[in-house]
């Protein structure tokens, strides 16, 4: 879906009443013709997808069926067909984005629980508890890429995220439940597809720069917000300002 002002992606913002307050969500209505790879709790894996939803939930979110919850939110937005659903306790209004050579990265950043991926094992086993992701990355590549290259783009996006966090002065590789989604165009019969997605490949290099820029800005802003208040502002009812046709242009 083409954006405005020359941007290739338009992300809409909407609100809904949940847990006693209006909570916002972001939607990219990509439409047909896209293949995505994602770690999202809804629509994760690799395949044809037509939309991406990133929903803000309350801190301490406790539902054990986040996939069903995201499906409900998607239906309320009129989203049909296969799509990807992400969650975060971070303030989605503060999403950051960057563009590089046609690649767009859109990021929501909340680093309340920073951690290193390879952390020491706990002394006692514990029951895993689902925690909504706090750094969610959506990267959109306007070209057809082979499945292996698409998986490589996912790795490249993650590497760029970690680079940005370190450059922003964060002593972590992310949070325990970050999520990522990379979208590329579906192949057209008879036309070539790019086989590569590493950081020195044509599209991988552009994706890495876009993700790094968006995550870096998000990490800096997250630190500034946390110095001023304890959480996102809440209001008890949805108001006209909750709806934005172009959240990236606001």
C-alpha positions as CSV (number, residue, x, y, z in Angstrom):
1,X,0.0,0.0,0.0
2,X,1.6,3.2,-1.1
3,X,1.9,6.0,1.4
4,X,1.6,9.8,1.1
5,X,4.3,12.3,0.5
6,X,6.4,9.7,-1.4
7,X,6.6,7.3,1.5
8,X,6.0,3.7,0.4
9,X,4.1,2.6,3.6
10,X,1.1,4.1,5.3
11,X,0.4,3.0,8.9
12,X,-3.0,3.9,10.4
13,X,-3.7,4.4,14.1
14,X,-6.9,3.5,15.9
15,X,-8.2,3.2,19.5
16,X,-10.4,0.8,21.4
17,X,-11.6,0.6,25.0
18,X,-9.8,-2.1,27.0
19,X,-9.0,-2.6,30.6
20,X,-10.7,0.7,31.6
21,X,-8.8,2.9,29.1
22,X,-8.5,3.7,25.4
23,X,-5.5,1.8,24.1
24,X,-4.1,2.4,20.6
25,X,-3.0,0.1,17.8
26,X,-1.2,0.5,14.5
27,X,-2.3,-1.1,11.3
28,X,-0.5,-1.5,8.0
29,X,-3.1,-2.6,5.4
30,X,-0.6,-4.1,2.9
31,X,-3.1,-5.9,0.7
32,X,-2.3,-8.9,-1.5
33,X,1.0,-9.5,-3.1
34,X,3.2,-9.7,0.0
35,X,5.2,-12.4,1.7
36,X,6.2,-12.0,5.3
37,X,8.3,-13.7,7.8
38,X,7.5,-12.9,11.5
39,X,7.9,-14.0,15.0
40,X,4.5,-12.5,15.8
41,X,2.2,-14.5,18.1
42,X,-0.5,-14.2,15.4
43,X,0.4,-15.1,11.8
44,X,4.0,-15.8,12.6
45,X,6.2,-18.0,10.4
46,X,6.6,-17.4,6.7
47,X,3.9,-17.0,4.0
48,X,1.5,-14.7,2.2
49,X,0.2,-12.0,4.5
50,X,-2.0,-9.0,3.9
51,X,-1.8,-6.8,7.0
52,X,0.2,-6.2,10.1
53,X,-1.3,-5.1,13.4
54,X,0.7,-3.8,16.4
55,X,-1.5,-3.4,19.5
56,X,-0.7,-1.6,22.7
57,X,-1.8,-3.5,25.8
58,X,-1.6,-2.6,29.5
59,X,1.5,-3.2,31.5
60,X,1.2,-6.6,33.2
61,X,-0.9,-8.0,30.4
62,X,-2.2,-11.4,31.6
63,X,-4.2,-13.0,28.9
64,X,-3.0,-16.5,28.0
65,X,-4.5,-16.4,24.5
66,X,-2.8,-13.4,22.9
67,X,-3.3,-14.9,19.4
68,X,-7.1,-15.0,19.9
69,X,-7.0,-11.4,21.4
70,X,-5.1,-10.1,18.3
71,X,-7.6,-11.9,16.0
72,X,-10.4,-10.1,17.8
73,X,-8.7,-6.7,17.4
74,X,-8.0,-7.4,13.7
75,X,-11.6,-8.3,13.0
76,X,-12.7,-5.1,14.7
77,X,-10.5,-3.2,12.3
78,X,-12.1,-5.0,9.3
79,X,-8.9,-6.9,8.5
80,X,-9.6,-10.1,6.6
81,X,-7.3,-12.8,5.2
82,X,-4.0,-13.8,6.7
83,X,-2.0,-11.2,8.6
84,X,0.5,-10.7,11.4
85,X,-0.4,-9.6,14.9
86,X,2.1,-8.1,17.4
87,X,1.7,-6.8,20.9
88,X,3.6,-4.4,23.1
89,X,3.2,-2.5,26.4
90,X,5.1,0.3,24.9
91,X,3.4,3.5,23.7
92,X,2.6,2.9,20.1
93,X,1.9,6.6,19.6
94,X,5.6,7.1,19.9
95,X,6.5,4.8,17.0
96,X,9.6,5.8,15.0
97,X,10.3,5.1,11.3
98,X,13.1,5.4,8.8
99,X,13.4,4.9,5.1
100,X,16.5,3.9,3.1
101,X,16.5,3.2,-0.6
102,X,12.9,2.2,-0.7
103,X,13.0,0.1,2.5
104,X,10.8,1.3,5.3
105,X,11.2,0.3,9.0
106,X,8.5,1.1,11.6
107,X,9.4,0.5,15.2
108,X,7.7,0.7,18.6
109,X,10.2,0.8,21.4
110,X,9.8,0.2,25.1
111,X,12.9,-1.0,27.0
112,X,11.4,-1.6,30.5
113,X,13.0,-5.1,30.8
114,X,16.4,-4.9,29.0
115,X,18.2,-8.2,28.7
116,X,21.0,-10.0,26.8
117,X,19.9,-12.9,24.7
118,X,22.4,-15.3,26.3
119,X,21.6,-14.7,29.9
120,X,22.7,-17.0,32.8
121,X,20.3,-19.9,33.4
122,X,18.1,-19.4,36.5
123,X,18.9,-21.5,39.5
124,X,15.3,-22.9,39.6
125,X,13.1,-23.8,36.6
126,X,10.1,-21.6,36.2
127,X,6.9,-21.7,34.1
128,X,7.2,-19.5,31.1
129,X,4.9,-16.5,31.2
130,X,3.9,-14.6,28.1
131,X,5.0,-11.0,28.2
132,X,4.0,-8.6,25.3
133,X,7.0,-7.6,23.2
134,X,8.4,-4.2,23.9
135,X,10.5,-3.6,20.8
136,X,8.5,-4.5,17.7
137,X,10.1,-4.0,14.3
138,X,8.3,-4.0,10.9
139,X,10.5,-3.7,7.9
140,X,9.0,-3.5,4.3
141,X,11.1,-4.3,1.3
142,X,9.6,-3.4,-2.1
143,X,11.1,-6.3,-4.0
144,X,10.6,-10.1,-4.4
145,X,13.1,-12.0,-2.3
146,X,13.6,-15.8,-2.1
147,X,12.5,-17.6,1.1
148,X,16.1,-18.1,2.2
149,X,16.9,-14.4,1.6
150,X,13.7,-13.4,3.5
151,X,14.9,-15.4,6.5
152,X,18.2,-13.8,6.2
153,X,16.6,-10.3,6.2
154,X,14.9,-11.3,9.5
155,X,18.4,-12.0,10.9
156,X,19.7,-8.8,9.5
157,X,16.9,-6.7,11.1
158,X,17.7,-8.3,14.4
159,X,21.4,-7.6,14.1
160,X,20.6,-3.9,13.2
161,X,18.3,-3.7,16.2
162,X,21.1,-4.8,18.5
163,X,23.6,-2.4,16.9
164,X,21.2,0.5,17.4
165,X,20.6,-0.4,21.1
166,X,24.4,-0.5,21.7
167,X,24.9,2.8,19.9
168,X,22.1,4.4,22.0
169,X,24.0,3.4,25.1
170,X,21.7,0.5,26.1
171,X,23.5,-2.5,27.7
172,X,21.3,-5.1,26.2
173,X,20.4,-7.0,23.0
174,X,16.7,-6.3,23.5
175,X,13.9,-7.3,25.7
176,X,12.7,-10.9,26.5
177,X,9.8,-10.8,24.1
178,X,10.7,-8.5,21.1
179,X,9.0,-9.3,17.8
180,X,9.9,-8.7,14.2
181,X,8.2,-8.8,10.9
182,X,9.8,-8.4,7.5
183,X,7.6,-8.1,4.3
184,X,8.7,-8.5,0.7
185,X,6.8,-8.5,-2.5
186,X,5.4,-11.9,-3.7
187,X,7.3,-13.4,-6.7
188,X,5.8,-12.9,-10.1
189,X,6.1,-15.9,-12.4
190,X,8.8,-15.5,-14.9
191,X,10.5,-12.6,-13.1
192,X,13.7,-13.0,-11.0
193,X,13.8,-12.9,-7.2
194,X,16.7,-11.7,-5.1
195,X,18.3,-14.7,-3.4
196,X,20.1,-12.7,-0.7
197,X,19.2,-10.8,2.5
198,X,22.5,-10.4,4.5
199,X,23.7,-7.0,5.7
200,X,25.9,-6.5,2.6
201,X,23.3,-7.6,0.1
202,X,21.4,-5.0,-2.0
203,X,18.2,-5.1,0.1
204,X,19.7,-6.3,3.3
205,X,22.1,-3.3,3.6
206,X,19.1,-0.9,3.1
207,X,17.0,-2.7,5.6
208,X,19.8,-2.7,8.1
209,X,20.3,1.0,7.8
210,X,16.5,1.7,8.1
211,X,16.0,-0.6,11.1
212,X,19.1,0.8,12.8
213,X,17.9,4.4,12.4
214,X,14.4,3.7,13.6
215,X,15.4,1.7,16.6
216,X,18.1,4.2,17.6
217,X,15.6,7.0,17.6
218,X,13.1,4.9,19.5
219,X,15.7,3.9,22.1
220,X,16.7,7.5,22.7
221,X,13.1,8.7,23.0
222,X,12.2,5.8,25.3
223,X,15.0,6.9,27.7
224,X,13.7,10.5,27.6
225,X,10.2,9.4,28.3
226,X,11.1,7.3,31.3
227,X,13.0,10.2,32.8
228,X,9.7,12.2,32.9
229,X,6.9,9.8,33.7
230,X,6.1,6.2,34.7
231,X,4.0,5.2,31.7
232,X,2.0,6.2,28.7
233,X,-0.8,8.7,29.1
234,X,-4.2,7.1,29.3
235,X,-7.8,8.4,28.7
236,X,-11.0,6.6,29.6
237,X,-12.7,7.0,26.2
238,X,-11.8,7.0,22.6
239,X,-11.6,10.5,21.2
240,X,-11.3,11.8,17.5
241,X,-7.6,12.2,17.9
242,X,-7.1,8.5,18.5
243,X,-7.8,7.8,14.9
244,X,-5.1,8.7,12.4
245,X,-5.0,7.8,8.8
246,X,-1.3,8.3,8.6
247,X,0.5,7.8,12.0
248,X,3.9,8.2,10.4
249,X,3.0,11.6,9.1
250,X,1.7,13.0,12.4
